[in-house]
Amino acid sequence: MAISIEQVIDRIPAWSTRSPIVEPLIGGLTNQAYHVTVDGEEFVVRVPGDGTEWLAIDRANELHNTLAAAETGISPKVVHHIPDLNVLILEFIPAETMTLASMHRPGMPTQIARALGHLHAGPRFLHDFNMFEVIRRYLRITQELRIRIPDDYLGYMPMVGRIESAFARRPIATVPCHNDLLAANILDDGRRLWLIDFEYSGNNDPTFDLGNTCQEQEYDEPRVVEACAAYFGDAYPDRLARMKLNILLSNVGWTLWAAIQATVSTIDFDFWSWVDQRWDRARATLNSTDFERWLLEIESSEPFDEARSSTSMTRTGGRAPSGTGCPF
């Protein structure tokens, strides 16, 4: 059942006796968000969308990680939480909500890479995030709900398994990652970047966060290289290859996310267009000569020397991923 903003206001005594000014915030693909002003104080209310229980979202994990990110200083503070409604009320940050165009401004790949480095140096998150496991879960859901996916999707899963095996043989310590940085989840207050919406957050390989972010911003080769160099101190070939394979993995995984949303979501959005877009990108990369070259780059590389990283990810107590390349 959909939760109304009126229900939320009634649950907060400091608001229900006043006359809050409510404005819907446009652009969310999973939830509904509102800008609420109460006696001059501004807040953002995040109400979960219908069907989000199918999308591998753990609300306890999200709350814990949002609090941890706020402690790090990279995310707005949590002002209220209504557990039974899974509603979050956050401080309002007066800032520009980023778009693909604004994320293509000169220097933005460096800025977002450094913002991710700040997040990655913060407190550990509650649970881990592993896109290979998410893909397996999404595939089970599509089978249970008889959800349509691209006709040739399953035929490429052995190739995705090869990525998992390569990563498992050359593990990187995990760090607290956002894992879902669409442009709309990045705010720019003119001095620095803020990250919001930690629904898919979890401890993960930092190159997934970097690769997924580059994929969401539709960065070209020079921008991907810039982000890699800003994060690691140089665009080391093995780090770059790992980022690019994670760009591919991101497209593979979010293809299924969009297919599920096309069936369960009540948000007015053409999610199947995302299925086509993401899978077209993924298929093209899987069929390219780059795919084999990137795998070879990782498999022939030396174990990662943390001293090569320019970020404080090397100072975290992350642990290596435990995957063994399970077939899909």
C-alpha positions as CSV (number, residue, x, y, z in Angstrom):
1,M,0.0,0.0,0.0
2,A,1.3,3.4,-1.0
3,I,2.3,5.7,1.9
4,S,1.1,9.3,1.7
5,I,3.1,12.3,2.8
6,E,0.1,13.2,5.1
7,Q,0.6,9.9,6.9
8,V,4.3,10.8,7.5
9,I,3.5,14.3,8.8
10,D,0.9,12.9,11.2
11,R,3.6,10.6,12.7
12,I,5.9,13.5,13.6
13,P,4.4,15.5,16.5
14,A,6.6,18.6,15.8
15,W,5.1,18.8,12.3
16,S,1.5,17.7,12.8
17,T,0.6,20.7,15.0
18,R,2.0,23.1,12.4
19,S,1.4,23.7,8.7
20,P,4.3,22.2,6.7
21,I,4.8,23.3,3.2
22,V,5.2,20.2,1.0
23,E,6.7,20.1,-2.5
24,P,7.2,16.8,-4.4
25,L,10.8,16.3,-5.7
26,I,10.8,14.9,-9.2
27,G,13.1,12.3,-10.7
28,G,13.2,9.4,-8.3
29,L,13.1,5.9,-10.0
30,T,12.5,3.8,-6.8
31,N,10.9,6.1,-4.2
32,Q,9.0,9.3,-3.8
33,A,10.8,12.3,-2.2
34,Y,9.4,15.5,-0.8
35,H,10.8,18.9,0.2
36,V,9.1,19.8,3.5
37,T,9.5,23.2,5.1
38,V,8.4,23.6,8.7
39,D,8.6,27.1,10.3
40,G,11.5,27.9,8.1
41,E,13.4,24.6,8.6
42,E,13.8,22.5,5.5
43,F,13.8,18.7,5.2
44,V,13.7,15.9,2.6
45,V,11.3,13.1,3.2
46,R,12.0,9.8,1.4
47,V,9.0,7.5,1.1
48,P,9.6,4.0,-0.3
49,G,8.0,3.1,-3.6
50,D,5.7,0.1,-4.3
51,G,7.5,-3.1,-5.2
52,T,10.9,-2.1,-3.8
53,E,10.9,-5.3,-1.7
54,W,11.8,-7.2,-4.9
55,L,14.9,-5.0,-5.6
56,A,17.3,-6.4,-3.0
57,I,16.9,-3.4,-0.8
58,D,17.6,-4.0,2.9
59,R,16.1,-1.1,4.8
60,A,18.0,-1.8,8.0
61,N,21.2,-1.8,6.0
62,E,20.2,1.4,4.3
63,L,19.5,3.2,7.6
64,H,22.7,2.0,9.2
65,N,24.8,3.1,6.1
66,T,23.0,6.4,5.7
67,L,23.9,7.2,9.4
68,A,27.5,6.1,8.7
69,A,27.8,8.2,5.6
70,A,26.5,11.2,7.5
71,E,29.1,10.6,10.2
72,T,31.7,10.6,7.5
73,G,30.4,14.0,6.3
74,I,29.6,12.9,2.8
75,S,25.8,12.6,3.2
76,P,23.0,14.7,4.9
77,K,22.1,13.8,8.5
78,V,19.1,11.7,9.4
79,V,16.7,13.8,11.3
80,H,13.8,11.3,11.8
81,H,13.2,7.7,11.0
82,I,9.8,5.9,11.0
83,P,10.7,2.2,11.1
84,D,7.3,0.6,10.3
85,L,6.9,2.9,7.2
86,N,10.6,2.7,6.2
87,V,10.5,6.5,5.9
88,L,13.6,8.6,6.2
89,I,13.6,12.4,7.0
90,L,16.9,14.0,6.2
91,E,18.4,17.5,6.5
92,F,17.9,19.5,3.4
93,I,21.2,20.5,1.6
94,P,20.8,23.7,-0.5
95,A,22.7,22.4,-3.5
96,E,22.4,21.7,-7.2
97,T,21.1,18.2,-8.0
98,M,23.5,16.9,-10.6
99,T,22.5,15.8,-14.2
100,L,24.4,14.0,-16.9
101,A,25.3,17.4,-18.4
102,S,26.6,18.9,-15.1
103,M,28.6,15.7,-14.4
104,H,30.4,16.2,-17.7
105,R,31.8,19.6,-16.7
106,P,35.6,19.8,-16.7
107,G,37.1,18.2,-13.6
108,M,34.0,16.4,-12.5
109,P,35.5,12.9,-12.8
110,T,38.2,14.0,-10.4
111,Q,35.7,15.5,-8.0
112,I,33.5,12.4,-7.9
113,A,36.4,10.1,-7.5
114,R,37.7,12.1,-4.5
115,A,34.2,12.1,-3.0
116,L,34.1,8.4,-3.3
117,G,37.5,8.1,-1.7
118,H,36.1,10.1,1.2
119,L,33.2,7.7,1.5
120,H,35.4,4.7,1.2
121,A,37.6,5.9,4.1
122,G,34.6,6.1,6.4
123,P,33.1,3.6,8.9
124,R,32.3,0.1,7.6
125,F,28.8,-0.4,6.4
126,L,26.4,-3.0,7.9
127,H,26.3,-5.6,5.0
128,D,28.3,-6.4,1.9
129,F,27.1,-5.7,-1.7
130,N,28.2,-8.1,-4.4
131,M,26.8,-7.5,-7.9
132,F,27.3,-11.1,-8.9
133,E,25.1,-12.2,-6.0
134,V,22.5,-9.5,-6.9
135,I,22.4,-10.7,-10.4
136,R,21.7,-14.3,-9.2
137,R,18.9,-13.0,-6.9
138,Y,17.4,-10.9,-9.6
139,L,17.4,-13.8,-12.0
140,R,15.5,-15.9,-9.4
141,I,12.9,-13.1,-9.0
142,T,12.4,-12.9,-12.8
143,Q,11.8,-16.6,-12.9
144,E,9.4,-16.6,-9.9
145,L,7.4,-13.6,-11.2
146,R,7.7,-14.7,-14.9
147,I,9.3,-11.4,-15.7
148,R,10.5,-10.9,-19.3
149,I,14.2,-10.3,-19.8
150,P,16.2,-10.0,-23.0
151,D,16.0,-13.2,-25.0
152,D,19.8,-13.7,-25.2
153,Y,20.6,-12.6,-21.6
154,L,21.2,-16.1,-20.1
155,G,23.5,-17.1,-22.9
156,Y,26.0,-14.5,-21.7
157,M,26.1,-15.6,-18.1
158,P,29.1,-17.9,-18.5
159,M,31.1,-14.8,-19.5
160,V,29.9,-12.9,-16.4
161,G,31.1,-15.9,-14.4
162,R,34.6,-15.4,-15.9
163,I,34.6,-11.9,-14.5
164,E,33.7,-13.2,-11.1
165,S,36.5,-15.8,-11.2
166,A,39.1,-13.2,-12.3
167,F,38.1,-10.9,-9.5
168,A,38.2,-13.7,-7.0
169,R,41.8,-14.6,-8.0
170,R,42.9,-11.0,-7.7
171,P,40.8,-9.7,-4.7
172,I,40.8,-6.1,-3.4
173,A,39.8,-5.3,0.2
174,T,36.3,-4.1,0.3
175,V,35.3,-0.6,1.5
176,P,31.9,1.1,2.2
177,C,30.5,1.8,-1.2
178,H,27.4,3.6,-2.5
179,N,27.0,1.3,-5.6
180,D,24.2,3.4,-7.2
181,L,25.5,6.8,-8.1
182,L,23.2,8.1,-10.7
183,A,23.7,11.8,-11.3
184,A,20.6,12.6,-9.3
185,N,22.2,11.0,-6.3
186,I,25.0,13.6,-6.3
187,L,24.6,17.1,-5.0
188,D,27.0,20.1,-5.5
189,D,26.7,22.9,-3.0
190,G,29.4,25.0,-4.8
191,R,32.1,23.9,-2.4
192,R,31.9,20.1,-2.5
193,L,29.9,17.1,-3.5
194,W,27.3,15.3,-1.3
195,L,26.1,11.7,-1.9
196,I,22.5,10.7,-1.2
197,D,20.3,7.6,-1.4
198,F,22.1,4.6,0.1
199,E,19.5,1.9,-0.8
200,Y,22.1,-0.3,-2.6
201,S,25.1,0.6,-0.4
202,G,27.3,-2.0,1.2
203,N,31.0,-2.9,1.6
204,N,32.3,-3.7,-1.9
205,D,35.2,-3.6,-4.3
206,P,36.0,0.1,-4.7
207,T,36.4,-0.3,-8.4
208,F,32.8,-1.3,-8.7
209,D,31.8,2.0,-7.1
210,L,34.1,3.8,-9.5
211,G,33.0,1.8,-12.6
212,N,29.3,2.0,-11.8
213,T,29.6,5.7,-11.2
214,C,31.4,6.2,-14.6
215,Q,28.7,4.1,-16.3
216,E,25.9,6.1,-14.8
217,Q,27.5,9.4,-15.9
218,E,28.0,7.9,-19.4
219,Y,31.7,8.8,-19.2
220,D,33.9,8.4,-22.2
221,E,37.4,6.9,-22.2
222,P,39.2,10.1,-21.1
223,R,36.8,10.7,-18.2
224,V,37.1,7.1,-17.0
225,V,40.9,7.4,-17.1
226,E,40.7,10.7,-15.2
227,A,38.5,9.2,-12.5
228,C,40.9,6.2,-12.2
229,A,43.9,8.4,-11.9
230,A,42.3,10.8,-9.4
231,Y,41.4,7.8,-7.2
232,F,44.5,5.6,-7.4
233,G,47.1,8.3,-8.1
234,D,47.6,7.0,-11.7
235,A,45.5,5.1,-14.3
236,Y,47.2,1.8,-13.6
237,P,46.2,-0.6,-16.4
238,D,44.9,-3.3,-14.0
239,R,42.9,-0.8,-12.0
240,L,41.5,0.6,-15.2
241,A,40.7,-2.8,-16.6
242,R,38.9,-3.7,-13.4
243,M,36.9,-0.4,-13.5
244,K,35.8,-1.2,-17.1
245,L,34.7,-4.7,-16.3
246,N,32.7,-3.2,-13.5
247,I,31.1,-0.8,-15.9
248,L,30.1,-3.8,-17.9
249,L,28.9,-5.7,-14.8
250,S,26.9,-2.6,-13.8
251,N,25.0,-2.7,-17.1
252,V,24.4,-6.5,-16.8
253,G,23.0,-6.2,-13.3
254,W,20.9,-3.1,-13.7
255,T,19.3,-4.6,-16.9
256,L,17.5,-7.0,-14.6
257,W,16.7,-4.3,-12.1
258,A,14.9,-2.4,-14.9
259,A,13.1,-5.5,-16.1
260,I,11.7,-6.1,-12.5
261,Q,10.8,-2.4,-12.1
262,A,8.9,-2.5,-15.5
263,T,6.7,-5.1,-13.9
264,V,6.3,-4.1,-10.2
265,S,6.8,-0.3,-10.1
266,T,3.9,2.2,-10.1
267,I,6.3,5.1,-11.0
268,D,5.4,6.6,-14.4
269,F,8.7,5.8,-16.2
270,D,9.5,3.6,-19.2
271,F,11.7,1.1,-17.4
272,W,11.9,-1.2,-20.5
273,S,13.7,1.5,-22.3
274,W,16.4,1.1,-19.6
275,V,16.4,-2.7,-20.2
276,D,17.2,-2.0,-23.9
277,Q,19.7,0.7,-23.2
278,R,21.7,-1.2,-20.5
279,W,21.6,-4.6,-22.2
280,D,22.7,-3.1,-25.6
281,R,25.7,-1.6,-23.9
282,A,26.5,-4.8,-22.0
283,R,26.1,-7.0,-25.1
284,A,28.3,-4.8,-27.2
285,T,31.1,-4.9,-24.5
286,L,30.8,-8.7,-24.0
287,N,31.2,-9.2,-27.8
288,S,34.2,-6.8,-28.0
289,T,37.9,-7.7,-28.1
290,D,38.3,-5.4,-25.1
291,F,36.5,-8.0,-22.9
292,E,39.3,-10.6,-23.2
293,R,42.0,-7.9,-23.0
294,W,40.7,-6.6,-19.7
295,L,40.4,-10.1,-18.2
296,L,44.0,-10.8,-19.3
297,E,45.1,-7.5,-17.7
298,I,43.7,-8.5,-14.4
299,E,44.8,-12.1,-14.5
300,S,48.3,-11.2,-15.4
301,S,48.7,-8.5,-12.8
302,E,50.5,-8.6,-9.5
303,P,48.4,-8.6,-6.3
304,F,47.3,-5.1,-5.7
305,D,49.9,-3.0,-3.8
306,E,47.8,-0.7,-1.6
307,A,50.7,1.8,-1.5
308,R,49.8,2.7,-5.1
309,S,46.4,4.1,-4.0
310,S,46.2,7.9,-3.5
311,T,43.0,7.6,-1.4
312,S,42.6,6.6,2.2
313,M,40.9,3.3,1.1
314,T,44.3,1.8,2.0
315,R,43.8,2.8,5.6
316,T,40.4,1.0,6.0
317,G,40.0,-2.4,7.6
318,G,38.3,-3.8,4.5
319,R,38.3,-7.5,3.9
320,A,38.8,-9.2,0.5
321,P,35.7,-10.6,-1.3
322,S,35.0,-14.2,-0.8
323,G,33.6,-15.2,-4.2
324,T,34.8,-18.3,-5.9
325,G,33.5,-17.6,-9.4
326,C,30.2,-19.5,-9.0
327,P,28.5,-20.2,-12.3
328,F,25.4,-18.3,-13.2
